[in-house]
Amino acid sequence: MNIPSNLQYTKDHEWAKIENGVATIGITDFAQGELGDIVFVELPEVGKSFNAGDALGTIEAVKTVTDLFSPISGKIVAINEGLDNDPGKVNSDPYGDGWLVKIRLSDPDEKDGLMSSIAYEEIIG
């Protein structure tokens, strides 16, 4: 199980990499493994704002559909348009080419509520 130590995590299995006030968001290796083959990803429009915990979109796998939740509050500044043609990147490279959205943080202190890789690993066992 790959749980990079340079990222922060949520109990809902999202990861965030925060650089210069922008968080790149995706789902964890654990989450993509539980979902199985991902066949479609619905992402929000650039410019839309979300609060921490809001549903950003959905991820559809062969077995199920699940919501993607925002780990922090802010405005969408980019979406991974490459997933339109190849949603399987979320399975094959969840921490790289399979990223989902980038959000400009509206409250930088919210990042303190995210978990470390060690805390996340304890949750998933």
C-alpha positions in Angstrom: 0.0 0.0 0.0 1.5 3.3 -1.1 0.9 6.2 1.4 3.4 9.0 0.6 4.6 10.9 3.6 4.7 14.2 1.9 0.9 14.3 1.5 -2.0 15.0 3.9 -5.1 12.8 4.2 -8.7 12.7 5.1 -10.9 10.0 6.7 -12.8 9.9 3.4 -9.6 8.7 1.6 -8.7 11.9 -0.2 -5.1 13.2 -0.3 -3.9 16.8 -0.5 -0.6 18.2 -1.6 -0.5 21.8 -0.6 2.0 24.2 -2.3 1.9 28.0 -2.4 -1.7 28.1 -1.2 -3.0 25.6 -3.7 -4.0 22.0 -2.8 -3.8 19.3 -5.4 -6.4 16.7 -4.5 -6.9 13.0 -5.3 -8.0 9.7 -3.9 -5.6 7.4 -2.1 -4.2 4.2 -3.3 -6.3 2.4 -0.7 -9.5 4.1 -2.1 -8.8 3.3 -5.7 -8.1 -0.3 -4.7 -11.4 -0.6 -2.9 -13.3 0.9 -5.8 -11.8 -1.3 -8.4 -11.6 -0.3 -12.1 -12.6 3.4 -12.4 -14.6 4.1 -15.6 -15.8 7.7 -15.2 -14.9 10.8 -13.1 -17.2 13.8 -12.8 -15.4 16.9 -11.6 -16.6 20.4 -10.8 -16.2 23.5 -13.0 -13.1 25.7 -12.6 -14.0 28.7 -10.6 -16.6 27.0 -8.4 -16.1 27.3 -4.6 -16.5 24.6 -2.0 -16.4 24.3 1.7 -14.4 21.5 3.4 -16.6 18.4 3.4 -18.6 19.4 0.4 -19.0 16.8 -2.4 -16.9 18.0 -5.4 -18.0 15.3 -7.8 -18.3 11.6 -8.3 -16.1 8.7 -9.1 -17.7 5.8 -11.0 -16.2 2.3 -10.9 -17.4 -0.9 -12.4 -18.8 -1.9 -8.9 -20.1 1.4 -7.5 -20.3 5.2 -7.6 -18.9 7.3 -4.8 -18.7 11.0 -3.9 -15.4 12.9 -3.9 -15.3 15.3 -0.9 -13.3 18.5 -0.6 -10.7 18.2 2.2 -10.4 22.0 2.4 -12.4 25.1 1.5 -11.5 27.1 -1.5 -12.0 27.7 -5.2 -11.3 25.2 -8.0 -8.4 26.5 -10.1 -7.8 23.4 -12.2 -9.3 20.0 -13.0 -7.5 17.0 -14.5 -9.1 17.0 -18.0 -6.9 14.0 -18.9 -9.3 11.8 -16.9 -12.1 12.4 -19.5 -10.3 10.1 -21.9 -8.5 7.9 -19.4 -10.2 7.7 -15.9 -8.1 4.6 -15.3 -5.2 6.9 -14.4 -6.8 7.2 -11.0 -6.2 3.5 -10.6 -2.7 3.3 -12.1 -1.2 6.5 -10.7 -3.5 7.9 -7.9 -0.7 10.3 -6.6 0.5 11.4 -10.0 -1.3 11.5 -13.3 -4.5 10.5 -11.5 -4.9 13.7 -9.5 -8.4 15.1 -9.6 -8.7 18.9 -8.8 -6.6 21.8 -7.6 -8.1 24.2 -5.1 -6.9 27.6 -4.0 -7.3 27.5 -0.2 -9.6 30.1 1.3 -8.5 29.3 4.9 -4.9 28.0 5.1 -5.4 27.0 8.7 -7.8 24.2 7.6 -4.8 22.2 6.5 -4.1 21.6 10.2 -7.2 19.4 10.3 -5.8 17.0 7.7 -4.0 13.8 8.8 -0.4 12.8 8.4 0.5 9.6 6.4 1.1 7.8 9.8 -2.4 8.8 11.1 -4.0 7.8 7.8 -2.2 4.4 7.8 -3.6 3.8 11.3 -7.2 4.4 10.0 -7.0 1.9 7.2 -5.1 -0.6 9.2 
